[in-house]
Amino acid sequence: MTELDARPTQAAHDTAGGAPDGGVRSKGLGGNSVGLVGSAVIGISTVAPVYCLTSTLGSTSGEVGLQMPAVFLAGFLPMLLVAFAYRELNKAMPDCGTSFTWTVKAFGPRVGWMCGWGLVIATIIVLSNLAGVATSYFWLLAGEITGSTSIGALDDNKAVHIVTCLALIAAATAISYRGMTATKGVQFTLVGLQLVVLAVFVVMAVVKAGSADFPTSVPFSWTWLDPFSVKSFGAFTAGLSLSIFMYWGWDTCLTANEETIGSEKTPGRAALIAMVVLVGSYLATGVAAQMVVGSGGKGLGLANPATSDNVFAALAGPVMGPGLGILLFVAVLASAAAS
């Protein structure tokens, strides 16, 4: 993190060309390592879009019904405004400390301390949870590929789960240790896989909507995009809180600003690109899922309590078939691991 009380004479002790103006100590980051597309990809990967979709499609449908796409749009608007604000702050002060550094400068060290530690705690909770999800899908995928229920059930073994989780964290740490260039290469692969599989799911869901195999399917209506059609304000706020969660992490584009080519402009543009890709994929997937199975609480309906916490596990086979359905499990695993 930036040492705000650094003495002006300290700049003389920094490596040549490594200290920014104002006597701030060089962080040893690899400048000009990431371009616009790479920065946007890193932002998308941190959000873990496929993981977010499989865990919140059902819950959001249970709250707002067929207005789920409208709630996704409503959750996108405040995130878009924050992205614009972050872009302007980054223009004024490109610093990998982002909100911590900006808050210290604007409101003083105490408020900055609370902001910084809030981010640390949130990161520990969310990313450790994602490692656990990746572990669960690893063994679920292994069971699907081998056709062995005993292998798929290994995730229920606490010792196996912990060891696998630690192995995934170690792999992520090793990739991060190699630097931003290595991280970028891995993220291109994982994010590309997620978006391709989502596109295949959307197309197949739309094609199969209305067929006899999906008796709960619902024809598309533009009213799905109307947030004022939600039955109550309480339901709207509950659905909105879930949709905002689905965008958490896009600001990673800004935390890599000092390693980005054109650090004053590129990270802000990358954040906006990431937001647009996310809302587009969420809307397309939400609409397609509702068209093929509806938002009811029975059968394959998205709000069915038996499957609402992991929608793709229930829809993978029926929508994509046993062969391609495995790709959806791979996408969820890649999504959680990438984040």
N, C-alpha and C positions, 0 to 999 in steps of 0.2 A: 504494500500500500504506500501511497505518497507520504513522505515525511514533510508535514506542513511547516515545521519549525526549522527546516534545514538552513544552515548558515550560508550566506553568499560565498564564503571562502571555500565551501565544500566542493564547489564545481571544479576547482583546480585539481582535486584528487580523483575525479571521475575519469573513466577511460576516455580517450579522444573521441569526440563526436557522440559520446554516450549520454551526456547530461543536457537536458532541455534548458532553455533560458530560465533564469530566476533562481538558479542554485538548487533545483530539485534533483535528487540523486537518480541516476539511471537505474531502471528496474531490470536491465539485462534481457529485455524482451526482443524477439526477432522482428524488427520492423520490415514492412513491405512484404509480409509472408502470405497475406490473404487478399484476394481481389473481391469484387462486388458479389459475384456468384458464390464464391466460397464462403463469404461472410453470411450471406442469406441462407445457405445450406446449413451452416452451423446453428443459426437461429432456429430454423425449422426442426433440426434434429433434437435440440434441447427441449422443445415443446413435446416431443414424442406423440405426433398426431394419431397414429394408429392405436397406440395404447390408450390415449385419451378418448378416442371414439368408442372403443370396445367397452370401456368402463363407465362411460357417461351417456351413451345413446339411450339405454334403457331407463336410467334414472331420470333423465330430462323428459323423455316421453311420458313417464309416470306422473310428472308434475304438470306438464303443459299440453300433453296429447299431440295432436297433429300440428300444433304451432311450434314444434321443436325447431324447424329451420328459422323461424322468425326470432326465436330467442338466441340462436347462434349469431344472427345479425346484430341483435341488440347488445350482446356481449362483445361483439367486435368493435362497436363504436367507441366505448371508453378506452379500449386498448389502442385504437387508432389515434385518438387524441393524445394519449401518453406517448405513443411512438413519435408523433410530431414534436412534442415537448422535448423528448430525449434527443431528437435530431438537432434541435436548436441548441440545447445544452452542450451537445457534443461538438458543434461548430465552435462554440465559445471556448470550450476546455476539453479537448480530447484526452481522456485519462481512463485507464482500465479500472479505476476505482468507481467510476460512473456515479450512481446515486449517493454512495458514501462520500466521495470527494466533493460532489456538487453541494450536498447538504451541509458539509462542514464549512464550505466557503460562504454559503448563503445564511446559515442559521447558527453556526458555531459548532465546536467539537462535541458538546453533549448530545445534541440532536443527531449529529453525524454518527456518534458512537451507537446510539439506539438503532439507527438505520443500518449501519454496518453489521452489527450483531444480529439484527433481525434477518438479514440476508444469509448470514452464516447458519443460523438455526434452521431457516427454511430449506436451505440447500441440503443440510445433513438429513433432515426428515424426508424430503421428497426424493433425493437421489438414492438414499438407502432403500426406500420403498420401491423405487424403480428397479434396483438391483434384485430385490426379492421377486418382483413380477417377472423379470427376465429369467430368473432361475426357474420359476414355476412353468413358464412357457417352454423353457429348454427341455424339461423332463416330459411335459405334455407333448411336445413335438417329437421327442425321441420315442415316446410310446406310440404315437400315430404312425411314424415311419416304420417301426419294427412290428407294429401290430400287437405289441405286448402290453397288457394292462398292468402287469407287475412293474415294468420299467416306468410307465407313466405315473404309477403310484409312488415312485421313489421320492417325489417332492414332499410327500406327507411324512417322510423320515426327517426329523429335525436335524440330525447330524449331517445327512446328505445335503439337505437344503442349505445349511450354513456353509459347508465346505464349497459347494457350487457357487454360492453367492460371493464368497471371498475370492474365488478364482476369477469370477467376472470382474470384480472390483480391481483385482491385481492386473488383469489384462487391460482394463481401461486406464489404470495408472501408468502402465508401461507405454501405452500409446501416447498418453499426454506428456510423459517425460521426454519422449522423442521430439516434441515440439509441435508447433502449429501446422507445419507442412504435413507431417504424418497424420495428425488428427484430421486435417481437411480431407486427405485422401480416403480415410476410412469412412468419414461422414458422407462423402459423395456416394459411396457404394450403398450405405445403409439407408440414406434418405431416398435415393433413386429407387431402391427396392420397395420401400414403403409406398411411394406415390404411384409406381407402376401397378402394384397389387391392388391398391385402392381404386385405380382407374378400371382395372379388370372387374373388380367387384361391382362397381357402379354400373358398368355396361351390362353385365350379366343379370344384375338385379332388375334393371329397367326392362330388359328383354323378357324376363320371366314373369314380370308383374302381370297379374290378371289371369295367369294360367291355372289349370285345375289343381296343380300341385301346391298352390298357395291360396287357399280359400280366404285368408284374412287380408289379402292385398287390397289396396285402396287406390283409386285413380288420382292422379295429380290434380291439385287445385292451387290457384294463386293465393288463396286465403291462408295457405300454410306460411306465407311470408308476412302476414299481418300480425304484429305483436298485440294490437288492440283486441284481437279475437280470443286472447287467453282468458279463461273463465274467471280468474280472480287476480287481484294484485299480489296476494300471498303466493299463488302458484307461479306468477311471473317472476317475483324476486327469487324464489327457490330455484327456478330454472335458470335465471340469470346468473346466480352464484355458481352453478355448475358450468355454465358456458364460459364464464370468465376464467375458471380453473383450466379450461381447455386451451387457453392462450398463454398460460404461465410459462415463462422461460424464453420468450422471443427476444428479450433484451440482451441475451448473450452476444448478439451482434455488436453491442456497444462495449461489452467488457473486453472484447478483442480489438478495440479501436486502435491501440498503439502498435498493433502488429498488422494493421490493415493498410493496403495501398490507398493513399489519399484519406488519411485518418479524419480529416475535418468533415468530409462529405460522404464517403463510401459507407461507413457503418450506419448512418441514419437512413440512407437509401436502401441498404440491405435489410434493415428492420422493417421498412414499409413493404418491401417485396415479400419478406417472410410472412407478414401479416396477411397480405392479399392471397398468397398461396394457401395459407392455413384456412382462411374463411372460405375460399373457393372449394377446397377439399372437404371441409366440414359440411357445407351446404349440399354439395353434390352427393356425398355419402348419406347424409340425413334424409334427403328427398328420396333417393333410390331405396334406402332401407324401408322407409314408410310405404313406398309404392308396392314393394314386394311382400311385406308381412304386416303392414299396418302398425298402429301404436297401441293396440289393445293389450290386455293382460292375460290372454289365453293363447295356447299353442305357441307358434313362433313370434307372436306379437312382441314388439320391443319392450313393452312394460311388464311382461310376464316376470313375476318375482323370482322364478326359478332360474332365469337366464339373464335378467336385466343387468347384473353386475359384470357380465362377460358376454356381450351380444355376439361377437364374431365367432366365439366357440360354438354357439348354437346355429349360426347362419352359414358358416363356412361350407359344410357339406351340402345342405339343401340348395344353396344358391350357386356355388361354384363347382359342386361335384367332389367326389372323394380325391381325385387327382389334384386339381387346382386348389381345392380347399385347404390342402396342407400349406400352400403358399401364404394363406392368410395367417396361419399360426406362425410361419416364419417371419411375416411382416410385423406381427405384434412383438415377437422376440427381438427383432432388429430395432424396433421403435424404442422399447424400454432400454435395450443395451446401448443404443446410440445416445440417448439422453443422459 
